[in-house]
Amino acid sequence: MRSFRVKWKSPANIALVKYWGKNGHQLPANASLSMTLSEAFATTEVTFSPLKNEGGPVVTFTFENNTNEIFQQRIERYLQYLKENEMPFLQHYRLDIQSQNSFPHSAGIASSAAFMSSLALCLCSVEEQLYEGIGYSFFERASYIARLGSGSAARSVYGGYVSWGRSKHVPHSSDEYASPVNKTVHPSFMHYVDTILIVSEKPKAVSSSAGHRLMNDHPFQLARYRQAALHHEELLRCLLCEDRQRFVEIVENEALQLHALMMTSHPSYILMEPATLFVIQQIRQFRSETGIPVCFTLDAGPNIHVLYAKDESVAVENFINNQIIPSIAQPVRVMYDRLGNGPEQLFFEFDK
């Protein structure tokens, strides 16, 4: 048995059409569409050490050099499932996992997507080495494996714009893995910017997994899934035809629908904060006054993603720095991000 050491950097993604609600085992109730980021990422290093018996996987996990017992238990359950159903080689290994983020954990910036995709890429790198000529697409396999740990992680193994979920408008689409759609995106959207305003670094009041479960008995469940399907189809058209105005309308509506669903679930959650609402109002006023098609989106948290074209960056960033930030009566961390190219393998080593 060989030992391995592998490290991947994998980005977060921000959903433009939200995935909210599950079917079966980590399958989406509706198709989603996301933008892969560049500067918000997780780096994960895994050392695979052979065991003398088949008692694996044995797991140790540190996040930013600290132990995290709750997340370690989640990883252990995930790897146990993979050993029994997808990756039997894990029974022969001890896995020492070290991870860190470039952004706050559990603040609603897809931390699990970044981490789980980076871990899945490490696992698939070793699998590929052990079973040469296995005959599948590496990234499609990584997307599938990542999905089993975190649904939105399926999208993070690709750069650019990514669709996940079966849709007649995306060739070869599947609920089991995500697909990039960049070939049908207008060049202007391939240079989009995402400035993230972190108004709170506190952990979310409810986990994404718990939030998805709230959709099971939600009174607006069917209406939401119909609306999501329409938005998915229409946003693909916007990206193709460079319809920035309709892009703005759909993206903002999706963000507000997500939070409306949380507010009208049982139990209900209000994840936005006063600073969130203030920024939303400021963005809409700026857009009305200037005609610049800047928009916002939110994940399941209070922090705001401000989306705009690169050719509008001077005006929008002056607005953010000179009008929004000074007007908020609390510290705000700003992350300047953009459409990213996807994961990067940092190293892969094994004994010969």
N, C-alpha and C positions, 0 to 999 in steps of 0.2 A: 504494500500500500504506500502510495506517495503522500507527501505532505505538500500543501499549497499555501501560498499567501497572495491574496488578490485585493485590489482596492479600486473602487469606482466612485466617481463623482456623478451624482444624478440630480436633476433640477426638480423644483416644485413646478406645478402648473396651475394656472387659474382657469377655472371652467367659465366659459362664456354662456353656454347652455348647460345648466346644472344637472348633475346626476343626483337624484334624491329619492331614495327608495330602492329596495332590492327584491329580487326573485331568487329562489333557490340558494345555492352556495356562492355568494359574492357575484351574482349576476345582476345587471342593471335593469330597473323597471322602465327606464327610458334611455334613448341614445343621448349622449352628451358631446360637447365640442369644446376643446380647450386650447389655450395658448401656453406653450412651454416657455418657461422663464430662463434667464441666463445667470443672474447673480444670486438668486435664492436657491440654494442647493444643499444637499447633504453629501458628505463624503463618508464612506463606510469601508473599513478594512477588515477582512476576515482571514484568520489563520486556521487552516484545516490540518489537524494533527491526527494521525491514525490511532485508533484504539486497539487494544489487544483482543477485545471481544466485540460482539455485535450489540453492545448496549447503548449505542449512540442514537441520535446526536446528544452529546453533552455540550451545554452552552454556557458561556460567560458573556456578559454584555456590559459595556460602559458607554454612556452618552456624555460627551464632553468631559471625559475622565472621571465621571461619577457613576456609581451604580444606580440602576433604576429598576427596582424589584418588580413593579407592576408591568413595565414594558418588557422586562426579561421574561416574565410569565407568558405574555402575549407572543413573544418570539418563539418560546419553547413550544407552545401549542401549534403555532404555524409550521415550525420545522417538523414536529411530530406528524402533522397531517401530510406534509410533503414526503416524509419518509415512507409513510404507509400507502400513499396514493400516486406519487409522481417521481420521487427521487430516492430510491432504496439505498443508494450509496451512502446516504447520510448516517445510516446505522453504524458505519465503520469509523466515524469521525467525531472528534471534539472540535467545536467551533468557538474561537475566541473573537468576538465581534466588538469593534470600536467604531463609534460614529460621532459625528458632530455636524452642526448646522451653521449656515451663514446668516441665519435669521431666527427669531424667537420661536421656541417650540410651543405647540398647542395654542397659538394665538390666531389661528384661522388663516394660515398661509400654506396649507397642504404639507405640513411637516411629515405626516405619515406617508404621503405619496412619494416625497423625495427619499425618505429613508428606505421604505419597502422596495422601491424600484432599484435603489443602489444595492440593497441586499440581494434582491433577485438576480441582478446582473452578476454579482459575485458568485452566487450559486450556479448560475447557468454557465459561467466561464469554466468552473471546475467540471461540471457535467459534460461540457463540450470536449474538454481534455480527456476525460475518462472514457467517453464513448464517441470516439472519432468516427465521422461518417454517419452520424445518427440520422441525417437527412431532413432536418427542419430548419426554418429560418431562425437564426439566433435571436433577433430582437422580437420576433413574434412569440417565440417561446418565453423570452424574458417578460414580455407584456402579460402573457398568460400566468406565469408564476407570480409576478408582482400583484396581479389582480387578486390572487388567493389570499394575499396578506392585507391589501388595502385596495378597494375598487379603483379609486382615482389614480393609484400608482400605475395602473395599466397604461395610462396616457403618458407618463413621465419618461418612458424608455425611448420616446421619439422627440425630435425637435420640431419647431414650428407649430402648425395647427394640427390637432389630433382629434379624431372622432373615435368614440367607443360606444358600442351597442349596435345591434342589427338595424340597418337602414337601407331602404331600396335606393337611396341617393348616394351611397358610398359603396363602390364595388368591393366585393369580398369582405364586407363588414361582418362582425361577429360580436355576440355578447361576451365571448370568452377572452378576447384580446382586442387591443386598440389598433387603429390604422392611421397613418399620417395622410393628410389631404392636401399637402402643399402644392401638388401639381395643378390643382384647380384654384389656386389663390392668386389674386392680382398682385403684381410686384409691389405696389404701394403698401399693402398689408404685411408684406414680409419685412418691413422696417418699422413695425409698431413698437411703441415705448410703453412701459408700465412703471409708473412711479407709485410706490407703495407708501402710504401714510400710516404708520403704526401708532395709533392713538392709545393703544393699551397692549402691554406685553403680558397681561395676566392670562393664565390658562382659561380656555373656554368653559362656560357654565355647563355645557353638555358635550359629550364626545360625538364625533361624526357617526359612529356606529349606533349610538343611542338615538341620534337624530333620524337616521334612516329607518329605524324600527318604528318611530312615531308615524311614519307614512302608512303602516299596515292597516290602521283603522281610521285614517284621516278622512274627514267628511269631503274634502276637495281632491281626494286621490285621483279619481278618474279624469276629472277636468284638468288636473295638473299634467297628467301623462299625455293627454291629447294636445295640450298647449305646448309641451316640451317637444313633441314630434313636429309640430308646425314650426316652432322656432328653430329647430335643428335644420330642417329643410330650407327655411328662409335665410338663415345665417350663412349656410353654404353658398347660397346664391349671392348674398351681399359680398362675401369674400371674393367670389369669382368676378362680379361685375363692378366692384369698387363702389358699392352703395354705402357710403359712410353714414349718411343720415339714418337709414334704416338699421344699420349696424348699431348705432348709438341707442336707438329705441329698443331693440331686442335685448341688448346686453344689459341695459339698466332695468328693463322689465324683469329679466331673469333673476337679477340680484334681489330685487324687491319681492318677487314671488317667493324666493327661497326663505327670506326672513318672515314674510307673511305666513308661510306654511308653519314655521316654527312658532310664531305668535298664536296661531289658531289650532295648534295641536293640543293633545292632552297627555301629560301636563304641557303647559305652554312655556316658551322661553323668549325673552327679549334679549337679543345678543348685540344689538346696536347700542351705542352710547351717545350722549348729547353731542360729543365732538363729531361722531359719525354723521349725524343729521345736519350739523352745521356745515361740514365739508360738502355733503351732497347738495345742499342749497346753494353754496358758493359756486360749485361747478356748473349747476344749471343756470345761474345768473350770468356767469362768465360766458357760457355758450350762447345765451340769448343776446348778450351785448356785442359779442365779437363775431358770431357766426362760425367759430372754430368748432368742428365736431369732436370735441373732447368728451369723454364719458367716464362713468365710474362702474365698478362692479365690486361685489363683496363675496367673500367666502363665508363659511359658517362662523363668523366672528365680527368684531367691530371695526376691523382695519380696512382701509379703502384702497383699492387699486384704481389709479387714474390712467386711463388708456387714451393714447393719441398717436397721430402719425409723426414720424421723425421730422418731417418738414415743418411741423408746427411746434417743435420742442422749445425754441427760444421763448415764444410768447407764453406757452403753457407753464414752463418752469419758472419764468419770472412771476407769473400769477401765483403759483404755489408758494414760492419763497418770499414774495413781497406782500401778498395779501392773505393767503390762507394761514400759513404758519404763524405770523405775528398775531393773528386774531384768535388763536386758540389758547385758552388760559391754562395750559398744561404742557409738559414736554411732549414733543412729537418726534419720533424717529422717522427719517425719510430714507427709503431705499430706492435708488434709481436703477430700474431694471429694464429689460427689453425682451423681445422675442429671441429665444435661444435656439442653439443648434442641437440640443439634446445631451445625453450622457457622454462621459469620457472615462475610459479605463486609464487609471494612473499607473498601475503596474500589475504584473502577473508573474509569479515566481513559483517554481516547484523543484523538488529534488529529482535528479535523473537516475 
